[in-house]
Structure formats: structure tokens, C-alpha cells
Amino acid sequence: MQQEETKNLIEATLPYFVEAEATEETIYNQLTSTGVDAHLANQIISFVPLAFGRVLMQNLLVGFSKHYTLHTNNKRPHDYLLSEEPVYQAALLCAEQAVTNQTWTEHLHVAIALWSAETQAVNSALISGSQPEDLEISNPQILADIGPKQAKVNARPWWKIW
């Protein structure tokens, strides 16, 4: 799927995140019922809020990780680059364009961003009095089945200590 197609799919999905009774399950069901692949549906649910959150907080000088950690069925977690995730990149573009073009209100943008644990954690830290520039955020943790991955950030076998 090309980036423009992915971006269009994400834009069509945004209203699902702000429905009053929205859950990951309802969004997943809405996506898959329209023919979206299960892995792609999970990628949208995982990466769209993350991208919207990062765009929302881009001026806060928070230290965000360039990687995410994927946890898969009883396997050791592995780190991957967010920049190599087409759905994340398309969601980032969509969020940036929504801000630039003012096609979404700030309230709706925040509603999507708050689906992200990362955004929630930064929000809590700021409410508690932390300074944004003091925050270093660890890798976002992805627990959903987003499909097979090939290249890991650190391809060294787990048992090697060097």
C-alpha cells in the first residue's frame, strides 16, 4: 500500500477514535469489517495515536525515542525504527497536515493523541510539575499483532554480551 493510500485510510479512520464508546476492539471491528487486513488494523490502532501525540507535543522539547519495542507471541521483544513503519509515517504526515491545515480541532487531535500511553505519561508528568525538557521517553511498547517484521535495530543474538 502506497503512503497516500495509507494516509487516506488513516484519515477515514480518525472518526472511529473519537466516537463516544470507542475501544480498540470497536475500531478493529470497524476496520476489518470494511476489508482492512487484521495486521494493518492493528498498526493503525497502535501507530495513529502515537503519531498524533508526538505532533501534539512537538514543541515541548520532550526527548522521544526513535524506536518502538514490539512484543510478539511468547517471543523476546525487539526494537524497530519508527521511521521504517509506513503506517506510523503516514499517520505522522496526516497529523502534521491536520495541524497545518486546521482540518481537525485541537480537541479532536488531543482525543486521538490521548489513546497513546506515551501522551498520557507526558501529560501526567507535566501535571505533576515536571519540565518537558527533563523528560526522556522510553520506547513505545507495541503489544498488538502488527504482522511480521524483518530488520531489527539490534540484530545481535540475545546471548552475545559484546
Number of C-alpha atoms within 10 A of each C-alpha: 8 9 14 12 11 20 22 13 17 21 17 11 18 20 13 19 23 17 12 7 8 12 15 15 11 14 21 20 14 15 22 16 11 8 9 15 14 17 16 18 24 23 20 25 25 23 23 27 28 24 26 29 26 20 21 19 18 12 9 13 13 17 14 16 13 14 18 19 19 20 17 16 9 6 8 9 15 18 20 20 15 19 12 11 14 17 27 24 19 25 28 22 18 23 28 17 14 18 17 10 9 10 11 15 11 13 10 14 22 18 17 23 25 20 21 21 15 21 23 14 13 21 15 12 14 13 10 9 8 13 14 17 10 10 16 13 15 14 18 21 17 18 14 16 17 19 12 7 10 6 11 12 13 10 9 10 8 8 6 6 6 5
